Amino acid sequence: MASDYDVIIIGAGAAGLMCAATAGYRGRRVLVLDHANKPGKKILMSGGGRCNFTNLNSTPANFLSENPHFCISALKRYTPQHFLELVERHGIEHEEKAAGQLFCRDSAKDILNLLLTECEWAGAEIRMKTQARNIVATSDGYQLDTGSGTLSCESLVVACGGLSIPTMGATGFGYDIAKQFGLEVLPTRAGLVPFTLHPELKQQLAPLSGISCPVDVSCHNEHFREPMLVTHRGLSGPAMLQISSFWEPGDSLAVNLLPACQIREDLLSLRKAKPQSTVGQYLAQHLPKRFAQAFNDLNGWTGPLQGYKNTDIDQVASTLGQWSIKPAGTEGYRTAEVTLGGVDTRQLSSKTMAVLDQPNLYFIGEVVDVTGHLGGHNFQWAWASGVAAGNSA
Ligand SMILES: Cc1cc2nc3c(=O)[nH]c(=O)nc-3n(C[C@H](O)[C@H](O)[C@H](O)COP(=O)(O)OP(=O)(O)OC[C@H]3O[C@@H](n4cnc5c(N)ncnc54)[C@H](O)[C@@H]3O)c2cc1C
């Protein structure tokens, strides 16, 4: 008996919609279903509402995975330039913020509209408020039990995303399907997520709340030079979000508050040239004034530099250059931008995203164990993996 659809895609997010348009243009009868009331909710909230839709400098080195070579093929075949061409074809105004990071000038809605328009042109159907429940493999494909009846298809694409932001519709359903079909699911944890602090440190840092400054943060030999933001809950900003993907409970972070300075040498020279100057004045030259003041007070650095012995200066330099912070934890999936871990890529084709021994079952996007750095890399993975599967499913 003929299937209802050639391809059914579970999840109307970035990866699912991209896959739907690609498969639709190949003449496949495509249905995308999603249990949420609207498609692409994460696209709408991304990039502070302006969607950092790709990164021109994206390379496989910007992705974390137990199998780091897996992402290379798809990323090579669908590049940031390809997505940028699509954005420009739709006349979407965009701008480069930090190096390579492309954002919509107006609104993330533009990217969602692009995807919905492409799906419409490609003849792909999108059905919202439809939850994929039970799935059964049949002799010629798959049968899905949805809240409103049973559907059949030749190819099934799982684009359910990860666990981050449950209020936006995130579920572990993609992992359940993977396990049902015998795939390994690697342990998951929240990534690109703010840190929480122990009460004592949180109280000490309270005067710094709301201030951002460029730092170099490191953990497990990974480091990022980006802004850090102290919040009333803990530590955030790009530097902290980036390093959170490498942090594990119990680890300390090393923060260099003055990455552009030779702190010890600067202070020794200053003591010689201007013995009456203070650490606070030195800090104020390099850090936002309120941060400099509060950090100086926090450490009790008083008096002119001429009163500082070399060992005191070493101590100041070490506190500023290697400020050791032990986070209490992270804010978890509630606010995480991504989920690390997921479907083990060693069981998938890197060319098509199909399961190696079940060629009509595909996994794409965030549900897979490929996680990008902050800065547009996660959407680039959604587009690239979506196109890879859409060209095969
Ligand atoms: C606040 C925030 C900001 C971000 N900003 C950026 C950014 O600027 N740049 C960037 O590159 N990345 C950003 N990201 C990450 C990016 O949004 C994700 O990597 C990307 O959306 C993953 O796409 P996906 O299609 O795999 O999954 P999702 O977008 O999560 O889509 C999965 C879909 O599956 C649906 N679903 C789940 N279970 C079921 C089920 N059982 N039945 C039916 N449907 C189901 C969900 O409702 C959802 O619509 C951000 C993430 C967040 C949370």
The ligand as an SDF file (V2000), in Angstrom:
LIG
                    3D

 53 58  0  0  0  0  0  0  0  0999 V2000
   17.6700   31.4450   23.5260 C   0  0  0  0  0  0  0  0  0  0  0  0
   18.3860   30.7800   22.3870 C   0  0  0  0  0  0  0  0  0  0  0  0
   19.0990   31.5560   21.4890 C   0  0  0  0  0  0  0  0  0  0  0  0
   19.8090   30.9480   20.4490 C   0  0  0  0  0  0  0  0  0  0  0  0
   20.4650   31.7440   19.5550 N   0  0  0  0  0  0  0  0  0  0  0  0
   21.1600   31.1630   18.5440 C   0  0  0  0  0  0  0  0  0  0  0  0
   21.7850   31.9640   17.5530 C   0  0  0  0  0  0  0  0  0  0  0  0
   21.6340   33.1940   17.5260 O   0  0  0  0  0  0  0  0  0  0  0  0
   22.5380   31.3330   16.5980 N   0  0  0  0  0  0  0  0  0  0  0  0
   22.6480   29.9570   16.5450 C   0  0  0  0  0  0  0  0  0  0  0  0
   23.3300   29.4370   15.6570 O   0  0  0  0  0  0  0  0  0  0  0  0
   22.0000   29.1730   17.4330 N   0  0  0  0  0  0  0  0  0  0  0  0
   21.2570   29.7400   18.4170 C   0  0  0  0  0  0  0  0  0  0  0  0
   20.5850   28.9460   19.3040 N   0  0  0  0  0  0  0  0  0  0  0  0
   20.6170   27.4770   19.1160 C   0  0  0  0  0  0  0  0  0  0  0  0
   19.6180   27.0820   18.0030 C   0  0  0  0  0  0  0  0  0  0  0  0
   18.3800   27.6920   18.2780 O   0  0  0  0  0  0  0  0  0  0  0  0
   19.4530   25.5550   17.9350 C   0  0  0  0  0  0  0  0  0  0  0  0
   20.7170   24.9610   17.7590 O   0  0  0  0  0  0  0  0  0  0  0  0
   18.5460   25.1740   16.7680 C   0  0  0  0  0  0  0  0  0  0  0  0
   17.2890   25.7920   16.9080 O   0  0  0  0  0  0  0  0  0  0  0  0
   18.3640   23.6610   16.6940 C   0  0  0  0  0  0  0  0  0  0  0  0
   17.4670   23.4000   15.6560 O   0  0  0  0  0  0  0  0  0  0  0  0
   16.6790   22.0170   15.5650 P   0  0  0  0  0  0  0  0  0  0  0  0
   15.8040   22.1490   14.3750 O   0  0  0  0  0  0  0  0  0  0  0  0
   17.6120   20.8790   15.6410 O   0  0  0  0  0  0  0  0  0  0  0  0
   15.8070   21.9490   16.8970 O   0  0  0  0  0  0  0  0  0  0  0  0
   14.6380   22.9160   17.4220 P   0  0  0  0  0  0  0  0  0  0  0  0
   14.7670   24.2650   16.8430 O   0  0  0  0  0  0  0  0  0  0  0  0
   14.6670   22.7710   18.9040 O   0  0  0  0  0  0  0  0  0  0  0  0
   13.3020   22.2650   16.8440 O   0  0  0  0  0  0  0  0  0  0  0  0
   12.7840   21.0320   17.3170 C   0  0  0  0  0  0  0  0  0  0  0  0
   11.2890   21.0200   17.1200 C   0  0  0  0  0  0  0  0  0  0  0  0
   10.8040   19.7090   17.4290 O   0  0  0  0  0  0  0  0  0  0  0  0
    9.5560   19.8430   18.0760 C   0  0  0  0  0  0  0  0  0  0  0  0
    9.2690   18.5910   18.8370 N   0  0  0  0  0  0  0  0  0  0  0  0
    9.9500   18.1010   19.9040 C   0  0  0  0  0  0  0  0  0  0  0  0
    9.3860   16.9290   20.2770 N   0  0  0  0  0  0  0  0  0  0  0  0
    8.3420   16.6800   19.4400 C   0  0  0  0  0  0  0  0  0  0  0  0
    7.3770   15.6240   19.3040 C   0  0  0  0  0  0  0  0  0  0  0  0
    7.3470   14.5750   20.1090 N   0  0  0  0  0  0  0  0  0  0  0  0
    6.4530   15.6990   18.3150 N   0  0  0  0  0  0  0  0  0  0  0  0
    6.4340   16.7570   17.4610 C   0  0  0  0  0  0  0  0  0  0  0  0
    7.3340   17.7820   17.5430 N   0  0  0  0  0  0  0  0  0  0  0  0
    8.2730   17.7320   18.5030 C   0  0  0  0  0  0  0  0  0  0  0  0
    9.7150   21.0800   18.9570 C   0  0  0  0  0  0  0  0  0  0  0  0
    8.4670   21.6600   19.2630 O   0  0  0  0  0  0  0  0  0  0  0  0
   10.5570   21.9850   18.0450 C   0  0  0  0  0  0  0  0  0  0  0  0
    9.7600   22.8460   17.2600 O   0  0  0  0  0  0  0  0  0  0  0  0
   19.8290   29.5250   20.3270 C   0  0  0  0  0  0  0  0  0  0  0  0
   19.0900   28.7500   21.2200 C   0  0  0  0  0  0  0  0  0  0  0  0
   18.3520   29.3640   22.2340 C   0  0  0  0  0  0  0  0  0  0  0  0
   17.5700   28.4940   23.1740 C   0  0  0  0  0  0  0  0  0  0  0  0
  1  2  1  0
  2  3  1  0
  2 52  2  0
  3  4  2  0
  4  5  1  0
  4 50  1  0
  5  6  2  0
  6  7  1  0
  6 13  1  0
  7  8  2  0
  7  9  1  0
  9 10  1  0
 10 11  2  0
 10 12  1  0
 12 13  2  0
 13 14  1  0
 14 15  1  0
 14 50  1  0
 15 16  1  0
 16 17  1  0
 16 18  1  0
 18 19  1  0
 18 20  1  0
 20 21  1  0
 20 22  1  0
 22 23  1  0
 23 24  1  0
 24 25  2  0
 24 26  1  0
 24 27  1  0
 27 28  1  0
 28 29  2  0
 28 30  1  0
 28 31  1  0
 31 32  1  0
 32 33  1  0
 33 34  1  0
 33 48  1  0
 34 35  1  0
 35 36  1  0
 35 46  1  0
 36 37  1  0
 36 45  1  0
 37 38  2  0
 38 39  1  0
 39 40  1  0
 39 45  2  0
 40 41  1  0
 40 42  2  0
 42 43  1  0
 43 44  2  0
 44 45  1  0
 46 47  1  0
 46 48  1  0
 48 49  1  0
 50 51  2  0
 51 52  1  0
 52 53  1  0
M  END
$$$$
